[in-house]
């Protein structure tokens, strides 16, 4: 294929052959796996990922192949395209896989997948992670593979895009490959009777907002969702009149594939003790922390506010009284940077971040 995303169309194969000729010559006797390893290792630092440094101002989604050669910097989708252009120049089948949003972190990610002599998939991130180093370290909301041809099973091929939330779900050129990367589960839920929509969407919490990532179709009053990621909280929403509206409480899909609804129990209350965690939460000195819970009225509701001490010790905790059971909680500090995660609490009062 001459194109990967919506990048400007340019002649690229001859340019890439010339620009990377010395590296490509060393690939002639290597199998596909070793080609991916060699190119990624030998070009570390050639392309700079500026995801955390700049806000994209250009109207197009991706840089052209020639812009990549000239700039040698861009977002991870540009970095992924760069790797695919290199592999396709060598005649190696390759594609871009991506998660639109992490389900237990902030942002999303793109990377390459090459196909070896037997059609086996080789995921890696050119100039960063070689095939042996590539590892998905956190739960993706979904993993999709960009395709050149339109796919008949995409939601945009089934209904008009005006009934689909703005974003990647309006595309037709992708296939769902989530279960190739993470354990998944199929779930079925029944929404309140007042809902008559034939399509229900689900969102994950990312960047202190709910981000729509997938959909389910109604069948005999039940919505069925295929291959949702285990270890993730999903919120059902309906898209009508250009608005995304929550229509139920969040659902947790546990690591074993079972799931439950987080219906806050206001009659059964308890105190919550929040301690620090090196990977998730470190208190800031003299900072106000506000605790919320997701209410059955489908919104975040204020529970209380605490202020941390002047000097933080590892043993410091924040205690909130009279909190509902079986709820999804969110702790936000003042001057939040939008990276906070919602959490649940099991019977042993251990915080589980989602």
C-alpha positions, 0 to 999 in steps of 0.5 A: 500500500502506498499510504498508511494513514491520512499523511500527504501522498509523496513518492517515498520508496526510492527516497527511503532506499537511498537515505537508509541504503547502508542499513538496508544492505546489511539486511539482505541476508537477515530474516524478518525478525532480525531485520526488525531487530537490526533496524530498531537497534541501529536507528535508536535516537534517529527519530525523536518522539515529541508526544510529551513536548508539543501540541500538534498544530498541523491540520493533517493527522500524520506527517508525510514520508518525506516530512519524516525524513526532513524533520526526524521528529514527530508523534508516536504515530509518525514514528510508527509510520516511519518504521512501516515505510522502512519495512515496506521499502525492503518488501516486508509486509508491515502495518501499524497497531495502536491503542487509542487510549490506555485504560489504566494510564493517560494517553495512547500509543502507536507501534509497528507490526511486521509479518515474517516469512510464515505470516507470524506477527512481530510487534515492535517500536522502530528506534525504541523497542526491538521485538525482544524488548517490546512488551505491553506494560499496561491495559489497553482500552482496545488494540486496533490494526490500521488497514488499507481496505475498508472493513465491513465489521467496523461500526462506521460500516454499519451505521451512519457516522453522525450516530458515532462519537467523534474520533477513531470509531468513525474510521472504516480502515481497521481491525480489532486485534486486542486479544492478540495482546491482552486477555479479553472477555465478552460481556453482555449488559442490560441497560435501563428500560428507558433506553431504546438505542440499538447501539451502546458505546463504552468509555474508559477513564483517561486524562480525567475524562471518559473516552469512548473506545468501543460499541455493542449492538442490542439483541433481545434487550441486551447489549453485547460487547466483544473482546473488551480488555480484562482488568479495566473499568468501562462506562456505558454511554449513548451518543445522541444529538452530538452528546455522549451521555452515561446510561449506567454505572461503570463495570469492572472486568476483572483479570479472570474475565468476570465482571460486575457493576459498580453501583454505589451503595449509599446505605452501606458506608465505610471509612476509606484510608488512602496510603501512598503508592510508589507507582501511583500516588505520592502526596504533595506537601500542603496540598488539598485532596478532594475525593469523589465517587461515581453516583448512580445519577451518572456523575462524579459526586463530592465526598470530602476534602483533606489537606496533606501535612507540611512534610510528607512521610511514607506512612502518611495517609488520608482518611475519608469518612462515610463513603459508599460501598461498591463505588468507583472513586477518584482522588484529585489534588489541587492543580491536577495535571490530569493523570489521576486514576479512578480506583475501587476498594475491596473488603480488605481496604486495598486500593485497586487502580483502574 
